[in-house]
Amino acid sequence: MEFRTLGRTGLKVSSICLGTMNMGEQNTETEGHEQMDYALERGINFFDTAELYPVPPKAETVGRTEKIIGSWFSAHKNRDKVVLATKVVGRTPMDWFRDPKGPAELSKAQMTEALEGSLRRLRTDYIDLYQLHWPDRPMPWGSNPTHFKADEMMGDFHSFQSVLEVLDGFVKAGKVRHVGLSNESAWGTMKFLTTSEHHGLPRMASIQNAYSLINRTYETALAEISLREDCGLLAYSPLAQGYLTGKYRLGALPPKARKTLFNRLQRYEKPGSQEAIEAYWDLAHEAGLSLTQMALAFVTSRSFVTSNIIGATTMEQLKTCIDSVNVTITPELEAKIDAIHQVHMNPAP
């Protein structure tokens, strides 16, 4: 397992990160513990979670994933073996995150409540990387990040400085070691970085955004920021939530798969997505690889990626994903991947 430096923090994290958003919904506590045991055995020292998890987000399950991780720490007494990342939700009408119920936002009171809740569920007294799950301001992100309408960008939000000042309090209290972003834009990332510099506030160490063979939009502006500002990508959905395994090819709906259970993967079903997936499927087989491992190896091999966040619902899937570290993207294979990208560019942003 390769280890890479997380931003300018000095922390070394594995190039593969264990994503946990299935734990508590598709995976039981026992299965979650088994996954974490195996990941640690294979050299993965970086786990990612969120107060929102598991997915899909629901009032009756919120926080359940963190509880599973917390029970694992409690049973094994191995908190020091893991670089732990979690997230606080951004502004949202979802009203079940806070007490009393109401829309969430990145205010000092709500962020403090969120952090204390995560610490309690995770059974730890500190978070290594505390991330803003999505911005407080109105902006296009998530399943439609290219949908830009100026009139939809208006609206109140907590300033970059005020959010960083809250995070600074967490760091000074010893409850958070480092901070990061998620689902953020190039403009937002630079605003956070320059605000930190000008006011002596915590510096964002990383950006957790979607990145895969069928969504390389990160390369347009954010990749340069990652490289020049030491604010690397923690790539989520490197398999396009399963579409780049081929399991949904030609309309298939495997039992217990996320699409089959929840029907919420429309981000990866946009015009042109299926054609792109078929082209990559053919290329992987031509190269003697599985599409899963080619797709993961491509993401891990990018110079601006700090860690590639994998997720699995079975141990077989988890082993396959981790074994992708043994796959090399040769210059010849990369040229063929780029040729497909030119024809089928970012069909699932």
C-alpha positions as CSV (number, residue, x, y, z in Angstrom):
1,M,0.0,0.0,0.0
2,E,1.3,3.4,-1.0
3,F,1.1,6.3,1.5
4,R,0.7,9.9,0.6
5,T,0.9,13.2,2.5
6,L,-2.5,14.8,3.4
7,G,-2.1,18.4,2.2
8,R,0.5,20.2,4.4
9,T,-0.5,18.4,7.6
10,G,2.4,15.9,7.6
11,L,-0.1,13.0,8.0
12,K,0.5,10.0,5.9
13,V,-2.6,8.4,4.5
14,S,-3.1,5.2,2.4
15,S,-3.7,5.8,-1.3
16,I,-6.9,3.8,-0.8
17,C,-9.4,5.1,1.7
18,L,-12.2,2.9,3.1
19,G,-15.6,4.6,2.5
20,T,-18.2,3.5,5.0
21,M,-21.5,5.0,3.8
22,N,-23.1,1.5,3.3
23,M,-22.6,0.5,6.9
24,G,-25.9,0.7,8.8
25,E,-28.0,0.3,5.7
26,Q,-26.7,-2.3,3.2
27,N,-24.2,-3.6,5.7
28,T,-24.8,-4.7,9.2
29,E,-22.6,-3.7,12.2
30,T,-20.9,-7.1,12.0
31,E,-20.2,-6.8,8.3
32,G,-18.9,-3.3,8.8
33,H,-16.5,-4.5,11.5
34,E,-15.3,-7.3,9.1
35,Q,-14.6,-4.7,6.4
36,M,-12.6,-2.5,8.7
37,D,-10.6,-5.4,10.1
38,Y,-9.7,-6.5,6.6
39,A,-8.9,-3.0,5.4
40,L,-6.5,-2.4,8.3
41,E,-4.9,-5.8,7.6
42,R,-4.3,-4.7,4.0
43,G,-2.6,-1.5,5.0
44,I,-5.4,1.0,4.7
45,N,-5.1,3.5,7.6
46,F,-7.6,6.0,6.3
47,F,-11.4,5.7,6.9
48,D,-14.0,8.2,5.7
49,T,-17.5,8.7,7.1
50,A,-20.1,11.5,7.8
51,E,-22.8,12.4,10.3
52,L,-25.3,12.0,7.4
53,Y,-24.4,8.3,6.7
54,P,-25.6,5.7,5.9
55,V,-27.1,6.5,2.5
56,P,-29.7,7.2,1.4
57,P,-30.1,9.8,4.1
58,K,-33.0,9.2,6.4
59,A,-34.1,10.5,9.8
60,E,-34.3,7.0,11.2
61,T,-30.7,6.1,10.2
62,V,-28.7,9.3,10.5
63,G,-25.5,8.8,12.5
64,R,-25.7,5.0,12.3
65,T,-22.5,4.6,10.4
66,E,-20.5,6.6,12.9
67,K,-21.9,4.4,15.6
68,I,-20.7,1.3,13.9
69,I,-17.2,2.7,13.5
70,G,-17.3,3.8,17.2
71,S,-18.2,0.3,18.3
72,W,-15.3,-1.1,16.3
73,F,-12.9,1.3,17.9
74,S,-14.3,0.4,21.3
75,A,-13.9,-3.3,20.7
76,H,-10.4,-3.2,19.3
77,K,-8.9,-0.2,21.2
78,N,-7.1,0.8,17.9
79,R,-8.2,4.4,17.4
80,D,-4.5,5.4,17.0
81,K,-4.2,3.0,14.0
82,V,-6.7,5.0,11.8
83,V,-6.7,8.4,10.3
84,L,-10.4,9.2,10.7
85,A,-12.3,11.6,8.5
86,T,-15.9,12.6,9.0
87,K,-18.2,15.5,7.7
88,V,-20.7,18.0,8.9
89,V,-23.6,18.7,6.5
90,G,-23.8,22.0,4.7
91,R,-27.0,24.1,4.4
92,T,-30.0,21.8,3.7
93,P,-33.7,21.7,4.2
94,M,-33.3,18.2,5.6
95,D,-34.4,18.8,9.2
96,W,-33.4,15.8,11.2
97,F,-29.7,16.6,11.9
98,R,-30.2,19.0,14.8
99,D,-32.2,19.3,18.0
100,P,-34.7,20.9,17.8
101,K,-35.5,19.9,14.3
102,G,-35.0,22.4,11.5
103,P,-32.9,23.2,8.4
104,A,-29.2,22.7,8.9
105,E,-26.5,25.3,8.2
106,L,-22.9,26.0,9.0
107,S,-23.5,28.3,12.0
108,K,-21.3,28.0,15.1
109,A,-24.1,26.5,17.2
110,Q,-25.0,23.8,14.6
111,M,-21.4,23.0,13.8
112,T,-20.6,22.5,17.4
113,E,-23.6,20.3,17.9
114,A,-22.6,18.3,14.8
115,L,-19.0,17.8,16.0
116,E,-20.0,16.8,19.5
117,G,-22.5,14.3,18.1
118,S,-19.9,12.7,15.8
119,L,-17.3,12.5,18.6
120,R,-19.9,10.7,20.8
121,R,-21.0,8.3,18.1
122,L,-17.4,7.5,17.0
123,R,-16.3,7.0,20.7
124,T,-13.3,9.2,20.2
125,D,-12.1,12.5,21.6
126,Y,-10.7,13.8,18.3
127,I,-11.3,13.8,14.5
128,D,-8.2,13.7,12.2
129,L,-10.0,15.4,9.3
130,Y,-13.2,17.3,9.7
131,Q,-14.8,18.1,6.4
132,L,-17.6,20.4,5.2
133,H,-19.9,17.9,3.4
134,W,-21.1,20.5,1.0
135,P,-21.1,24.3,1.0
136,D,-23.3,26.6,3.1
137,R,-23.9,28.9,0.1
138,P,-26.3,28.2,-2.8
139,M,-24.3,26.6,-5.6
140,P,-24.5,23.8,-8.2
141,W,-23.0,20.7,-6.8
142,G,-23.6,17.0,-6.4
143,S,-25.8,15.4,-9.1
144,N,-25.9,18.5,-11.3
145,P,-22.7,20.5,-10.8
146,T,-22.7,22.0,-14.3
147,H,-26.2,23.4,-13.9
148,F,-25.4,27.1,-13.4
149,K,-28.1,29.7,-13.1
150,A,-27.2,33.1,-11.6
151,D,-30.5,33.7,-9.9
152,E,-30.1,30.4,-8.0
153,M,-26.8,31.6,-6.6
154,M,-28.4,34.3,-4.4
155,G,-29.2,33.6,-0.8
156,D,-27.7,34.0,2.6
157,F,-24.7,32.0,3.8
158,H,-22.2,32.0,6.6
159,S,-19.0,33.7,5.5
160,F,-15.8,31.7,4.7
161,Q,-14.1,33.5,7.6
162,S,-16.9,32.7,10.1
163,V,-16.9,29.0,9.2
164,L,-13.1,28.9,9.5
165,E,-13.2,30.6,12.9
166,V,-15.5,27.9,14.2
167,L,-13.2,25.2,12.8
168,D,-10.3,27.1,14.4
169,G,-12.0,26.8,17.8
170,F,-12.4,23.0,17.3
171,V,-8.7,22.7,16.4
172,K,-7.6,24.8,19.4
173,A,-9.8,22.6,21.7
174,G,-8.0,19.5,20.4
175,K,-11.2,18.0,19.0
176,V,-10.2,18.4,15.4
177,R,-6.6,18.0,14.0
178,H,-7.2,19.1,10.4
179,V,-10.0,20.4,8.1
180,G,-11.1,19.8,4.6
181,L,-13.8,20.4,2.0
182,S,-16.2,18.2,0.0
183,N,-18.4,18.9,-3.1
184,E,-16.6,22.3,-3.4
185,S,-15.8,24.4,-6.5
186,A,-12.5,26.0,-7.6
187,W,-13.7,29.4,-6.5
188,G,-14.9,28.2,-3.1
189,T,-11.7,26.3,-2.5
190,M,-9.5,29.3,-3.2
191,K,-11.7,31.5,-1.1
192,F,-11.2,29.2,1.9
193,L,-7.4,28.9,1.2
194,T,-6.9,32.7,0.9
195,T,-9.1,33.5,3.9
196,S,-7.0,31.0,6.0
197,E,-3.8,32.7,4.8
198,H,-5.0,36.2,5.5
199,H,-6.5,35.5,8.9
200,G,-4.2,32.8,10.3
201,L,-7.0,30.2,10.3
202,P,-6.9,26.5,9.7
203,R,-6.0,25.5,6.1
204,M,-8.1,23.2,4.1
205,A,-6.0,20.0,3.6
206,S,-8.1,18.3,1.0
207,I,-11.2,18.3,-1.2
208,Q,-13.5,15.3,-1.4
209,N,-15.3,15.5,-4.8
210,A,-16.6,12.9,-7.3
211,Y,-14.0,11.7,-9.8
212,S,-14.1,8.7,-12.2
213,L,-13.6,7.7,-15.8
214,I,-17.1,9.1,-16.6
215,N,-16.7,12.3,-14.5
216,R,-13.3,14.0,-14.9
217,T,-14.7,17.5,-14.4
218,Y,-12.3,17.9,-11.4
219,E,-9.4,18.2,-14.0
220,T,-10.8,21.4,-15.4
221,A,-9.8,23.8,-12.6
222,L,-9.5,22.0,-9.3
223,A,-6.7,19.6,-10.3
224,E,-4.3,22.6,-10.7
225,I,-5.4,23.9,-7.2
226,S,-4.7,20.5,-5.7
227,L,-1.2,20.4,-7.2
228,R,-0.2,24.0,-6.6
229,E,-1.8,24.5,-3.3
230,D,-1.2,21.0,-1.7
231,C,-4.9,20.5,-1.3
232,G,-5.3,17.0,-2.8
233,L,-8.4,15.2,-4.0
234,L,-10.1,12.5,-1.9
235,A,-11.9,11.0,-4.8
236,Y,-15.4,9.6,-4.1
237,S,-17.5,7.5,-6.4
238,P,-14.4,6.3,-8.4
239,L,-16.7,3.4,-9.7
240,A,-19.6,5.8,-10.4
241,Q,-21.5,4.1,-7.6
242,G,-21.1,0.7,-9.2
243,Y,-21.7,1.6,-12.9
244,L,-18.0,1.2,-13.6
245,T,-18.1,-2.4,-12.3
246,G,-20.4,-3.3,-15.2
247,K,-23.0,-4.7,-12.9
248,Y,-25.7,-2.4,-14.3
249,R,-24.8,-3.0,-17.9
250,L,-27.6,-3.3,-20.4
251,G,-30.2,-2.4,-17.7
252,A,-29.3,-5.2,-15.3
253,L,-30.6,-4.8,-11.7
254,P,-28.6,-7.2,-9.4
255,P,-30.3,-8.2,-6.1
256,K,-29.3,-6.0,-3.1
257,A,-27.5,-3.5,-5.3
258,R,-27.9,0.2,-4.5
259,K,-29.8,1.0,-7.7
260,T,-32.1,-2.0,-7.2
261,L,-32.8,-1.1,-3.6
262,F,-33.1,2.7,-3.7
263,N,-33.4,3.8,-7.4
264,R,-31.3,6.9,-6.7
265,L,-28.3,6.7,-9.1
266,Q,-29.6,9.0,-11.8
267,R,-26.4,11.0,-11.7
268,Y,-24.8,8.1,-13.7
269,E,-27.6,7.5,-16.1
270,K,-27.4,10.7,-18.1
271,P,-27.3,10.7,-22.0
272,G,-24.0,9.2,-23.2
273,S,-23.2,7.4,-19.9
274,Q,-24.0,4.0,-21.1
275,E,-22.0,4.4,-24.3
276,A,-19.0,5.6,-22.3
277,I,-19.2,2.7,-19.9
278,E,-19.4,0.2,-22.8
279,A,-16.3,1.7,-24.4
280,Y,-14.4,1.4,-21.1
281,W,-15.7,-2.1,-20.6
282,D,-14.3,-3.1,-24.0
283,L,-11.0,-1.4,-23.3
284,A,-10.5,-3.1,-19.9
285,H,-11.1,-6.5,-21.5
286,E,-8.8,-5.7,-24.3
287,A,-6.1,-4.9,-21.7
288,G,-6.8,-8.1,-19.8
289,L,-8.3,-6.3,-16.8
290,S,-11.6,-6.0,-15.0
291,L,-13.4,-2.7,-15.6
292,T,-13.5,-2.3,-11.8
293,Q,-9.8,-2.5,-11.3
294,M,-8.9,-0.4,-14.4
295,A,-11.3,2.3,-13.2
296,L,-9.9,2.4,-9.7
297,A,-6.3,2.2,-10.8
298,F,-6.8,5.1,-13.1
299,V,-8.1,7.3,-10.3
300,T,-5.4,6.3,-7.8
301,S,-2.7,7.0,-10.4
302,R,-3.6,10.7,-10.8
303,S,-1.0,13.1,-9.5
304,F,-3.6,15.3,-7.8
305,V,-5.3,12.4,-5.9
306,T,-4.3,12.0,-2.3
307,S,-6.6,9.0,-1.7
308,N,-9.1,7.0,-3.6
309,I,-12.3,6.3,-1.5
310,I,-13.6,2.8,-2.2
311,G,-16.8,1.3,-0.9
312,A,-18.1,-2.3,-0.9
313,T,-21.1,-4.3,0.4
314,T,-19.4,-7.7,0.2
315,M,-15.9,-8.9,1.2
316,E,-15.3,-10.1,-2.3
317,Q,-16.0,-6.6,-3.7
318,L,-13.7,-5.1,-1.0
319,K,-10.8,-7.4,-1.9
320,T,-11.2,-6.7,-5.6
321,C,-11.2,-2.9,-4.9
322,I,-8.1,-3.1,-2.7
323,D,-6.3,-5.4,-5.2
324,S,-6.5,-2.5,-7.7
325,V,-3.3,-1.1,-6.2
326,N,-1.5,-3.9,-8.1
327,V,-2.8,-2.6,-11.5
328,T,-0.6,-0.3,-13.5
329,I,-2.0,2.2,-15.9
330,T,0.7,2.1,-18.6
331,P,1.2,5.1,-20.9
332,E,-0.3,3.0,-23.7
333,L,-3.4,2.2,-21.7
334,E,-3.7,5.8,-20.5
335,A,-3.6,7.0,-24.1
336,K,-6.5,4.7,-25.0
337,I,-8.5,5.9,-21.9
338,D,-7.9,9.5,-23.0
339,A,-9.1,8.7,-26.5
340,I,-12.4,7.4,-25.2
341,H,-12.7,10.4,-22.9
342,Q,-12.4,12.7,-26.0
343,V,-15.4,11.0,-27.5
344,H,-17.4,10.5,-24.3
345,M,-16.4,13.4,-22.2
346,N,-17.8,13.6,-18.7
347,P,-21.3,12.2,-19.4
348,A,-22.0,11.8,-15.6
349,P,-20.8,15.0,-13.8
